[in-house]
Amino acid sequence: MDSSSDIARFNMIQQQIRPWEVLDDRVLEVMGEIRREVFVPDAYRGLAYADIEVPLGEGQVMLAPKVVGRLLQSLRVQFADRVLEVGTGSGYLSACLSRLGAAVVSLEADPALAAAARERLAGAGFDRIEVRAADALAGPTAGGPFNVIAVTGSVPATALLAVLEAQLAPAGRLFCILGRPPVMEAWLITRAAGGGLRRESLFETCTPALAHCPAAPAFVF
């Protein structure tokens, strides 16, 4: 290791990601190689490897490293998978998905965030990622169906995922975080052989809502 960022990246893997039951060697290798600081806003550069959600503005965040690790491990990304990322953010997760061998279409509802992520990814040499300024919940995305769908912000109700679930290829996997604060659950949704959907709860967490996500109606007695 020849720099403080190399040491910080190593410590992130050993002290945050491995203890959170991320044991997939490919995921650990990718997260141990990609320079997370490249994707962090300048004001938070010193916190690139901290166990926090880094603010991106407009209420959006970079997921904490350990959550990124669990997300990537659960999706089992394979070479030549076609991936839809919902919420580009800084572009860090896009880079991880691409390095795992996937062709990535990433949708970001905020045009300014989309442009900044596009520039960061190009500057870092990631050329298999197409960043589009678009609302993923507004309708189907051109280029589907997708083997993998990764939703980076929370969604309050399963009904709002229907437009994404419909774009899953056979055996396709979708990662999402469902619920309202203070407790939410991360879920893996898989397209089964018969065409139905299988849902598996992964872990509890809490993260800001996906941009432009409609609020679920409150329960009324």
C-alpha positions, -999 to 999 in steps of 0.1 A, spaced: 0 0 0 15 33 -11 -10 59 -1 -35 69 27 -64 61 3 -51 26 -3 -49 20 35 -84 35 40 -98 13 12 -82 -18 28 -96 -9 62 -131 -3 47 -130 -39 34 -117 -55 66 -135 -34 92 -168 -25 76 -177 -48 47 -164 -83 57 -180 -80 92 -213 -73 75 -212 -108 60 -199 -98 26 -177 -127 17 -180 -128 -21 -144 -126 -34 -154 -108 -66 -173 -81 -47 -144 -76 -22 -119 -74 -50 -139 -48 -69 -146 -27 -39 -109 -30 -29 -98 -17 -63 -122 12 -72 -111 45 -57 -142 56 -39 -128 91 -33 -131 98 -70 -169 96 -67 -173 116 -35 -181 154 -36 -151 175 -28 -165 187 5 -167 151 18 -135 137 2 -121 130 36 -151 108 44 -149 86 13 -142 54 32 -162 62 64 -191 40 75 -217 67 66 -240 77 38 -222 106 20 -246 135 11 -249 144 -26 -273 172 -24 -311 175 -29 -316 149 -2 -297 122 -21 -268 101 -7 -241 76 -16 -250 44 2 -227 33 30 -199 10 18 -212 -20 38 -247 -16 21 -231 -14 -13 -212 -47 -5 -244 -65 5 -263 -51 -25 -236 -64 -49 -233 -97 -32 -270 -103 -33 -274 -95 -70 -247 -120 -81 -237 -100 -111 -223 -121 -139 -202 -111 -170 -224 -98 -198 -254 -93 -175 -275 -63 -185 -280 -40 -155 -305 -13 -148 -294 10 -120 -321 33 -106 -305 63 -91 -270 70 -104 -260 93 -76 -223 98 -77 -217 69 -101 -198 48 -76 -222 18 -76 -224 21 -114 -186 16 -115 -188 -14 -92 -215 -30 -113 -195 -24 -145 -163 -37 -130 -181 -70 -122 -186 -74 -159 -220 -59 -165 -233 -35 -192 -250 -8 -171 -279 15 -180 -281 40 -151 -311 64 -146 -308 95 -126 -338 118 -120 -316 148 -113 -300 161 -145 -272 178 -126 -263 146 -107 -265 126 -140 -241 150 -158 -216 150 -129 -217 112 -126 -212 108 -164 -181 130 -162 -166 112 -132 -172 78 -148 -157 88 -182 -127 104 -164 -121 71 -145 -122 51 -177 -156 33 -173 -170 31 -208 -197 4 -205 -220 26 -185 -248 47 -201 -261 74 -177 -295 88 -186 -313 117 -170 -347 100 -165 -373 89 -139 -372 51 -137 -406 48 -122 -423 68 -150 -423 38 -174 -402 10 -190 -366 17 -198 -354 12 -234 -329 -17 -236 -347 -42 -213 -354 -67 -201 -326 -66 -175 -308 -94 -157 -302 -72 -127 -320 -41 -113 -304 -21 -85 -325 6 -67 -303 29 -47 -330 48 -28 -358 36 -7 -393 30 -19 -423 32 6 -445 4 -9 -441 -27 -31 -467 -15 -55 -444 13 -67 -419 -14 -79 -443 -29 -105 -428 -10 -134 -394 -23 -125 -404 -59 -117 -420 -61 -152 -386 -54 -167 -368 -84 -151 -356 -111 -174 -360 -147 -165 -339 -154 -134 -334 -116 -131 -326 -101 -97 -338 -68 -82 -324 -52 -51 -345 -26 -33 -350 -10 1 -387 -9 12 -405 10 39 -406 42 58 -382 56 85 -370 48 110 -368 11 100 -367 -2 64 -358 -36 49 -336 -45 20 -352 -71 -3 -340 -93 -31 -368 -100 -57 -361 -127 -82 -379 -137 -114 -387 -174 -109 -386 -201 -137 -424 -200 -140 -425 -162 -144 -436 -154 -109 -416 -134 -84 -398 -146 -53 -391 -122 -25 -364 -125 2 -357 -101 31 -320 -94 35 -314 -70 63 -328 -39 81 -315 -5 72 -327 31 65 -319 54 36 -335 84 19 -363 79 -6 -356 75 -43 -358 109 -61 -393 116 -75 -407 85 -57 -444 90 -49 -453 88 -12 -473 59 -1 -506 68 15 -506 69 52 -526 43 71 -559 57 84 -580 41 111 
